[in-house]
Amino acid sequence: MVFGSRERSLSETMNIKKYFLGVIAFIIVGFIIAAVWHFVLFWQVYSDLKIYSIEPIIALGFISFILEGLAFVYVFQLFRRGEKPLLEGLIFGLVVYGIIMGGVGVLAEGAKHYVTSLSTWLLVEGAFYLVTGAVVGSLVGLIYGKSSSHK
């Protein structure tokens, strides 16, 4: 079992330095992935889907990553065990960002907005959330590393 309850001190659970380093890493790496994914690799796919009705508002995307990073890292530190940081981060990122956030960002948006191909939207945007979750989750796991009781 990767995640589970175990006793930890408050200082071990809420390490401010690691928290903000994790948040900054989440924001920078996540935003880079999003920019490259949406504006370089798959720009034509998204344009063909007609998902962009106006010019994208980059500032809103950046604010979104700030809020997501603050919440993601906060919740991660509460659930991590600190035994296998890379694996814990990867699983957490896939579940929390890839599935939960992706469910909202892909399914709900696909249900509310017109796209020319729902299957293409689900595939490409779903993959974006899974890839981003795997990368930022792994990174945050590595930043937190093993807990002091597992070193």
Backbone hydrogen bonds, N-H to C=O, Kabsch-Sander energy under -0.5 kcal/mol:
donor,donor_aa,acceptor,acceptor_aa,energy
4,G,79,F,-0.6
13,T,9,S,-2.2
14,M,10,L,-3.0
15,N,13,T,-0.8
16,I,14,M,-0.9
19,Y,15,N,-2.9
20,F,16,I,-2.6
21,L,17,K,-2.2
22,G,18,K,-2.7
23,V,19,Y,-2.5
24,I,20,F,-2.7
25,A,21,L,-2.5
26,F,22,G,-2.7
27,I,23,V,-2.7
28,I,24,I,-2.7
29,V,25,A,-2.6
30,G,25,A,-0.5
30,G,26,F,-2.3
31,F,27,I,-2.4
32,I,28,I,-2.2
33,I,29,V,-2.6
34,A,30,G,-2.6
35,A,31,F,-2.7
36,V,32,I,-2.7
37,W,33,I,-2.9
38,H,34,A,-2.9
39,F,35,A,-2.5
40,V,36,V,-1.4
41,L,36,V,-2.9
42,F,37,W,-2.2
46,Y,42,F,-2.7
47,S,43,W,-2.5
48,D,44,Q,-2.8
49,L,45,V,-1.8
50,K,46,Y,-0.6
50,K,47,S,-1.1
51,I,46,Y,-1.6
52,Y,46,Y,-0.5
53,S,51,I,-1.0
58,I,56,P,-1.0
60,L,57,I,-0.8
61,G,57,I,-1.3
62,F,58,I,-2.3
63,I,59,A,-2.5
64,S,60,L,-2.3
65,F,61,G,-2.0
66,I,62,F,-1.9
67,L,63,I,-2.3
68,E,64,S,-2.8
69,G,65,F,-2.6
70,L,66,I,-2.4
71,A,67,L,-2.1
72,F,68,E,-3.3
73,V,69,G,-2.3
74,Y,70,L,-1.4
75,V,71,A,-2.6
76,F,72,F,-2.5
77,Q,73,V,-2.2
78,L,74,Y,-0.9
78,L,75,V,-0.5
79,F,75,V,-1.4
79,F,76,F,-0.6
80,R,76,F,-2.0
88,E,84,K,-3.1
89,G,85,P,-2.5
90,L,86,L,-2.5
91,I,87,L,-2.7
92,F,88,E,-2.5
93,G,89,G,-2.9
94,L,90,L,-2.5
95,V,91,I,-2.5
96,V,92,F,-3.0
97,Y,92,F,-0.6
97,Y,93,G,-1.2
98,G,93,G,-2.4
99,I,94,L,-1.4
99,I,95,V,-0.5
100,I,95,V,-2.4
101,M,96,V,-2.2
102,G,97,Y,-1.5
103,G,99,I,-2.0
104,V,100,I,-1.5
105,G,101,M,-3.2
106,V,102,G,-2.7
107,L,102,G,-0.7
107,L,103,G,-0.8
108,A,103,G,-1.4
109,E,104,V,-1.0
110,G,106,V,-2.2
111,A,107,L,-1.8
112,K,108,A,-1.5
113,H,109,E,-2.4
116,T,49,L,-1.4
121,W,117,S,-2.3
122,L,118,L,-2.8
123,L,119,S,-2.2
124,V,120,T,-2.9
125,E,121,W,-2.3
126,G,121,W,-0.6
126,G,122,L,-1.3
127,A,123,L,-2.1
128,F,124,V,-1.8
129,Y,125,E,-1.9
130,L,126,G,-2.0
131,V,127,A,-3.0
132,T,128,F,-2.8
133,G,129,Y,-2.5
134,A,130,L,-2.4
135,V,131,V,-2.4
136,V,132,T,-2.9
137,G,133,G,-2.1
138,S,134,A,-1.9
139,L,135,V,-2.4
140,V,136,V,-2.5
141,G,137,G,-2.5
142,L,138,S,-2.3
143,I,139,L,-2.2
144,Y,140,V,-2.3
145,G,141,G,-2.3
147,S,82,G,-1.8
150,H,147,S,-2.4
151,K,148,S,-0.8
